[in-house]
Amino acid sequence: MPVKETLSEFEHWLSDVIFGRVRGFRALITRILLRALSGLYRSIIQLRKFLYFTEIKPRHYLGTLVISVGNITVGGTGKTPVVELLARTLRDKHRNVAILSRGYKSKNLSQPQKWTSPNGDKPDPSTLPKIVATGKAVLLDSTYAGDEPFMLAMNLDGVAVLVDRKRAKSARFAITDLGSDTLILDDGMQYLGMARALDLVLVDATAPFGTGAMLPAGTLREPKKNLARANYIILTKSDGSNHDDLIKKIRRYNPIAPIITTNHKPKYLENLVTQERRPLDYLQGKHIAALSGIAVPESFENSLRKLGAEIVFPKRFSDHHRFTRREILAFQNRCIERDVRMIVTTEKDAVRYPRILLGDVPVWFLRIEIEILHGREHWDHMIEHVCQPPASEPLGTAILRHRHAFRG
């Protein structure tokens, strides 16, 4: 078996260990070793936070509006649809928006991108971030952009999407070359090197604090008390039920941030070949295969079952897994053997599905969008203050005013 596939299988197994999906002696020993490292990780995280917020380590102040969207857990909170909704809303309010992403698991460019600045200069390509989309054109595919940045670029006309580990570099490019006046830090809560006006922190209503343990033994990126940094808390994946107990827990760490409750609502199915769209009831009674490479595949599979599909062959890969030709051919052959009528995958996985291997069984992805269930007034209040600072007010003062307004 190729080394890449072996590493991918190990990553998938390790994820199952962390989420408690596997048992046995080997899993138990692994958990013990990981727990021993969690205390060290927690100390490093808290020390890093102290260094940035006491200005011992410098932070970048860019003189434009920066909004972070992030979480305190690893994967599975549904962050990308929230970023999309925020960017679309601000764009429609005539803000010039750029999304700044790390581009997790994206490949390095095989050839440097060419760029001409507005003043006619042609900067050294090594000084540029990856320009996924300018707001007018999409320039990179998911291989070099990463799954989420490419999805956002395809779904958001008029919004720039940039990728670089050093997001301050992306930010400067967005401001100087693209004229952006609003920057969205995608997965930005842990990116402390850039000052921001707002921190939007997502909490999954179905698993609010992940496994409850810190990385690497669990899925918490930061201690729960760090929710205190949030200006807004967005509950995701709500089923519409009462969340009073969860809100009480959140209020122990952040007593004042407005809380907005949302769900991830399936909208339609789209065919990967024809781009044909079908309503959700198309799944009713269908015998399907479910393919996913996401952090919490159970959520996706449960959504399909609620829509009336019978999953006869679920296939799971590790989060952000890039499918190989061999894997997809084996998967498709199994689908044919099991007399599967259709393959359904996530939108994020669809961008990585090899188009040359679309065979006899049709492949569809499930389009998901954010729906605000409670707290719409908080969302509208945030958008209003972001989009309508007093005309005579300097931008830096506006940012501070926003922050105090939202905290109050």
matplotlib code that plots the C-alpha trace (Angstrom):
import matplotlib.pyplot as plt

x = [0.0, 1.4, 2.9, 0.4, -2.6, -1.0, -0.5, -4.1, -5.5, -3.4, -4.7, -8.3, -7.7, -6.1, -9.1, -11.4, -9.3, -9.7, -13.5, -13.9, -15.1, -12.6, -11.9, -9.2, -5.8, -3.9, -6.5, -6.3, -2.5, -2.7, -5.2, -3.0, 0.0, -2.0, -3.4, 0.1, 0.8, -2.4, -1.2, 1.9, -0.2, -2.6, 0.4, 1.8, -1.6, -2.1, 1.5, 1.1, -2.1, -0.4, 2.5, 0.2, -2.2, 0.5, 2.2, 5.4, 4.8, 3.8, 0.4, -0.4, -2.7, -3.8, -6.0, -9.0, -11.9, -10.9, -13.5, -12.4, -14.6, -13.3, -13.9, -12.3, -12.6, -11.0, -13.3, -17.0, -18.6, -19.7, -17.5, -17.4, -21.2, -21.0, -18.1, -20.0, -23.1, -21.1, -19.1, -22.2, -24.1, -21.3, -20.7, -24.4, -24.0, -21.3, -18.3, -15.2, -14.6, -11.6, -11.5, -8.1, -7.5, -4.6, -5.4, -5.1, -3.6, -3.3, -0.3, 2.4, 2.1, 4.0, 4.5, 4.4, 1.3, 1.8, 0.4, 0.4, -0.3, -2.7, 0.3, 1.7, 4.4, 5.0, 5.9, 8.2, 6.0, 7.5, 6.0, 2.5, -0.1, -1.9, -4.6, -7.5, -10.0, -9.8, -13.6, -13.8, -12.2, -11.2, -7.6, -6.8, -8.4, -8.9, -5.5, -3.6, -6.3, -7.5, -11.1, -12.8, -11.1, -12.0, -15.6, -15.9, -14.4, -16.8, -19.9, -19.0, -18.9, -17.4, -15.4, -11.6, -10.2, -6.5, -4.4, -1.2, 0.0, 1.1, -2.3, -0.9, 0.8, -2.6, -4.2, -1.7, -2.2, -6.0, -5.8, -3.2, -3.9, -7.5, -8.9, -10.5, -12.0, -13.3, -11.1, -12.6, -10.1, -11.3, -10.6, -9.0, -9.5, -6.1, -4.4, -3.4, -0.8, -3.5, -5.7, -9.3, -12.5, -14.7, -14.3, -17.2, -16.8, -18.8, -20.0, -21.5, -24.8, -24.5, -20.9, -20.2, -16.8, -15.8, -14.6, -13.9, -10.2, -7.4, -5.4, -3.9, -6.0, -9.2, -10.6, -10.4, -7.9, -8.2, -9.6, -13.3, -12.5, -11.1, -14.7, -14.3, -12.6, -15.8, -17.8, -20.5, -21.1, -22.9, -24.5, -24.4, -26.2, -29.1, -32.2, -34.4, -34.8, -34.2, -30.5, -30.8, -28.5, -25.8, -26.2, -25.8, -22.5, -21.3, -22.3, -19.8, -17.0, -18.6, -21.5, -22.1, -21.6, -24.8, -25.7, -27.1, -28.6, -28.3, -28.7, -27.1, -30.1, -29.9, -31.0, -30.7, -28.7, -26.4, -25.0, -21.2, -21.3, -24.3, -24.7, -28.4, -30.1, -32.8, -35.0, -34.3, -37.2, -35.3, -33.5, -36.7, -36.4, -33.2, -30.5, -27.3, -23.6, -22.4, -18.9, -17.2, -13.8, -14.9, -14.3, -17.8, -19.2, -22.0, -23.6, -23.6, -24.9, -27.7, -28.8, -29.2, -31.2, -33.5, -34.1, -35.4, -32.3, -31.2, -27.4, -26.3, -22.6, -21.1, -17.4, -15.4, -12.0, -10.0, -10.8, -9.6, -8.5, -7.5, -9.0, -6.7, -7.6, -7.3, -9.6, -12.3, -12.2, -12.5, -15.3, -17.3, -16.9, -18.3, -21.2, -22.0, -21.7, -24.2, -26.6, -26.3, -28.5, -26.5, -23.5, -24.0, -21.1, -20.5, -19.9, -16.4, -15.6, -17.1, -14.3, -11.8, -13.7, -11.7, -13.9, -12.2, -13.5, -17.2, -18.6, -21.8, -23.2, -24.2, -22.5, -24.3, -23.4, -25.6, -25.7, -25.9, -26.6, -26.9, -30.3, -30.6, -33.1, -32.8, -30.9, -31.5, -31.6, -28.0, -26.8, -28.5, -27.1, -23.6, -24.0, -25.4, -22.5, -19.9, -21.4, -22.4, -19.7, -20.1, -18.7, -16.5, -15.0, -11.5, -11.5, -9.3, -11.6, -14.6, -13.0, -12.6, -16.1, -17.4, -15.6, -17.0, -20.5, -20.6, -19.2, -21.8]
y = [0.0, 3.5, 5.4, 8.3, 5.9, 4.3, 7.7, 8.7, 5.5, 6.1, 9.7, 8.4, 5.8, 8.4, 10.6, 7.7, 7.2, 10.9, 10.9, 7.6, 5.7, 2.8, 0.6, -1.9, -2.1, -0.2, 2.6, 2.8, 3.1, 5.8, 7.8, 7.6, 8.9, 11.7, 12.7, 13.1, 15.6, 17.6, 19.4, 20.6, 21.7, 23.7, 25.5, 26.5, 27.8, 29.9, 31.2, 32.2, 34.1, 35.9, 37.0, 38.4, 40.2, 41.8, 42.9, 41.1, 39.5, 42.2, 42.1, 43.6, 46.6, 47.1, 50.2, 48.4, 46.3, 42.8, 40.2, 36.7, 33.6, 30.7, 28.1, 26.5, 22.9, 21.0, 20.7, 20.0, 23.2, 24.2, 27.3, 27.6, 28.2, 30.9, 32.6, 32.4, 34.0, 36.8, 37.6, 37.6, 39.8, 42.3, 42.3, 43.0, 45.9, 47.3, 46.3, 45.3, 41.9, 39.7, 36.3, 35.3, 31.6, 29.4, 26.9, 23.8, 20.9, 22.9, 22.2, 24.7, 26.3, 24.5, 27.8, 31.3, 33.4, 36.5, 39.7, 43.4, 45.9, 48.8, 51.1, 48.9, 47.2, 43.5, 42.3, 39.4, 36.3, 35.1, 38.2, 37.3, 35.2, 32.6, 34.5, 32.1, 34.7, 38.4, 39.0, 39.0, 35.7, 32.4, 31.7, 28.5, 25.1, 23.2, 21.5, 24.7, 26.8, 24.2, 22.8, 25.6, 28.6, 27.1, 26.5, 30.1, 31.5, 29.5, 30.5, 34.2, 36.5, 39.8, 38.5, 38.0, 34.9, 34.7, 31.9, 32.2, 30.9, 34.5, 36.1, 39.6, 39.2, 38.3, 41.3, 43.8, 42.5, 42.7, 46.3, 47.6, 45.7, 44.7, 47.7, 45.6, 47.5, 44.4, 41.4, 38.1, 35.8, 32.3, 30.1, 33.1, 32.6, 31.1, 33.5, 36.0, 37.9, 40.1, 42.5, 42.4, 44.4, 41.3, 37.7, 35.5, 32.1, 29.1, 26.4, 23.2, 22.7, 18.9, 18.7, 22.1, 21.3, 18.5, 15.5, 17.7, 17.1, 19.4, 18.4, 16.1, 13.8, 15.5, 18.1, 21.3, 23.8, 26.1, 25.9, 26.6, 29.8, 31.3, 31.8, 35.0, 36.5, 36.1, 39.2, 37.0, 33.3, 31.4, 28.1, 25.9, 22.7, 23.4, 21.2, 24.1, 22.7, 24.6, 25.2, 26.7, 24.3, 24.9, 28.6, 28.5, 26.7, 29.2, 32.1, 30.8, 31.8, 34.7, 36.4, 39.2, 38.1, 38.0, 34.4, 33.6, 30.1, 28.6, 25.3, 23.9, 23.5, 21.3, 23.2, 21.0, 18.2, 19.1, 16.7, 16.8, 16.3, 18.2, 20.7, 19.7, 20.5, 18.4, 19.1, 17.3, 14.9, 13.3, 11.3, 9.8, 6.0, 6.0, 3.4, 5.4, 5.4, 8.3, 9.5, 11.9, 13.2, 15.5, 15.8, 14.6, 12.3, 11.2, 14.6, 14.4, 10.8, 11.6, 14.5, 12.1, 9.6, 12.4, 13.3, 9.7, 8.1, 4.6, 4.5, 1.0, 1.8, 4.6, 5.4, 7.7, 9.2, 11.6, 15.3, 17.0, 13.7, 14.0, 11.1, 8.9, 7.3, 3.9, 4.7, 6.1, 3.2, 0.8, 2.8, 3.0, -0.8, -1.5, 0.8, -1.2, -4.5, -3.2, -2.0, 1.6, 4.1, 7.2, 8.5, 11.5, 13.5, 16.8, 20.0, 20.2, 16.7, 17.3, 19.8, 16.9, 14.2, 13.3, 14.4, 11.9, 9.0, 9.9, 6.6, 4.7, 5.7, 9.4, 11.5, 14.4, 16.7, 18.1, 21.9, 23.2, 26.8, 28.6, 29.5, 31.8, 30.4, 32.8, 36.0, 37.5, 40.9, 40.4, 39.4, 42.5, 44.7, 43.5, 44.0, 47.5, 48.6, 47.1, 48.7, 52.1, 53.8, 57.5, 59.1, 61.6, 58.9, 57.6, 53.9, 53.0, 54.8, 53.1, 49.7, 50.5, 51.8, 48.6, 46.5, 48.5, 48.5, 44.8, 44.1, 46.3]
z = [0.0, -0.9, 2.0, 1.5, 1.9, 4.9, 6.6, 5.7, 7.3, 10.4, 10.6, 10.3, 13.0, 15.3, 14.8, 15.7, 18.9, 19.9, 19.2, 21.1, 18.1, 18.6, 21.6, 22.5, 24.1, 21.3, 21.4, 25.3, 25.3, 22.6, 24.7, 27.8, 25.8, 24.3, 27.7, 29.0, 26.2, 26.8, 29.9, 28.0, 25.1, 27.4, 29.0, 25.7, 24.5, 27.6, 27.5, 23.9, 24.7, 27.6, 25.3, 22.7, 24.9, 27.0, 23.7, 24.6, 21.2, 18.7, 17.0, 13.6, 13.6, 10.0, 10.1, 8.6, 9.9, 10.8, 11.8, 13.1, 12.7, 14.7, 17.4, 20.4, 19.1, 16.1, 13.1, 12.8, 14.0, 10.5, 10.2, 6.4, 5.9, 8.6, 6.9, 3.6, 5.1, 6.8, 3.6, 1.4, 3.8, 4.1, 0.3, -0.3, 2.1, -0.2, 1.8, -0.1, 1.5, 1.5, 3.3, 4.7, 5.1, 6.1, 3.3, 5.5, 3.5, 0.3, -1.9, -2.7, -6.1, -8.9, -10.6, -9.1, -9.8, -11.9, -10.5, -11.6, -8.8, -9.4, -9.8, -12.5, -10.4, -10.7, -7.2, -6.5, -6.5, -3.2, -1.5, -2.6, -0.8, -2.9, -4.8, -4.9, -6.0, -6.7, -6.4, -10.2, -11.1, -9.4, -10.0, -8.2, -7.7, -4.5, -4.7, -4.3, -2.5, 0.0, 0.2, 2.1, 0.4, -3.0, -1.9, -0.7, -3.9, -6.0, -4.0, -3.4, -6.5, -5.6, -2.6, -2.6, -1.1, -0.1, 1.4, 3.4, 6.8, 7.5, 7.3, 7.9, 4.5, 2.9, 4.7, 3.4, -0.1, 0.2, 1.4, -1.0, -4.2, -3.9, -2.1, 0.7, 3.6, 5.5, 6.3, 7.5, 9.3, 8.4, 11.4, 13.1, 16.8, 17.4, 15.0, 17.7, 15.7, 14.1, 16.0, 15.2, 15.9, 16.4, 17.4, 16.3, 18.1, 17.0, 19.4, 18.0, 19.9, 19.5, 20.9, 22.4, 23.9, 21.6, 23.6, 26.6, 26.6, 25.2, 22.1, 21.4, 23.6, 22.7, 20.4, 22.4, 20.9, 23.9, 27.5, 27.8, 29.7, 26.5, 25.3, 27.2, 24.2, 22.0, 21.1, 19.6, 20.2, 17.4, 18.3, 15.2, 14.2, 16.5, 16.1, 17.3, 20.8, 24.0, 24.8, 28.2, 29.9, 27.3, 27.5, 31.3, 30.8, 28.2, 30.5, 33.1, 30.7, 28.9, 30.6, 28.1, 24.5, 22.4, 21.5, 18.0, 17.4, 13.9, 12.1, 9.0, 6.7, 3.7, 0.6, -2.5, -4.2, -7.1, -9.7, -10.0, -13.8, -15.0, -12.2, -12.3, -9.0, -7.4, -4.4, -1.1, -1.5, -4.4, -1.6, -0.3, -0.3, -2.3, -1.6, -1.5, -0.7, 1.5, 1.0, 3.4, 4.5, 7.3, 11.0, 12.1, 9.4, 11.6, 11.3, 7.5, 7.4, 9.9, 7.7, 4.8, 6.9, 8.1, 4.4, 3.8, 2.3, 3.2, 3.4, 2.4, 2.0, 4.2, 3.4, 5.6, 5.2, 7.5, 7.4, 4.3, 2.8, -0.9, -2.7, -4.8, -8.1, -6.5, -3.6, -5.7, -8.2, -5.3, -3.8, -7.1, -7.7, -4.2, -5.1, -8.2, -6.3, -3.7, -6.4, -5.1, -7.0, -6.2, -4.4, -2.1, -0.7, 1.1, -0.8, 0.7, -0.5, -3.9, -4.7, -4.2, -6.1, -9.2, -12.1, -14.5, -12.3, -12.4, -13.5, -13.9, -10.4, -10.4, -7.8, -6.0, -3.2, -0.5, -0.4, 3.2, 4.2, 7.6, 8.9, 11.9, 14.4, 17.3, 17.8, 14.4, 16.1, 17.4, 13.9, 12.3, 15.0, 14.3, 10.5, 11.0, 13.2, 10.9, 7.8, 9.0, 11.2, 11.4, 8.2, 10.1, 12.4, 11.7, 11.0, 13.9, 16.3, 14.6, 15.3, 19.0, 19.1, 17.5, 20.1, 23.1, 21.6, 21.1, 24.5, 26.2]

ax = plt.figure().add_subplot(projection="3d")
ax.plot(x, y, z, "-o")
ax.set_aspect("equal")
plt.show()
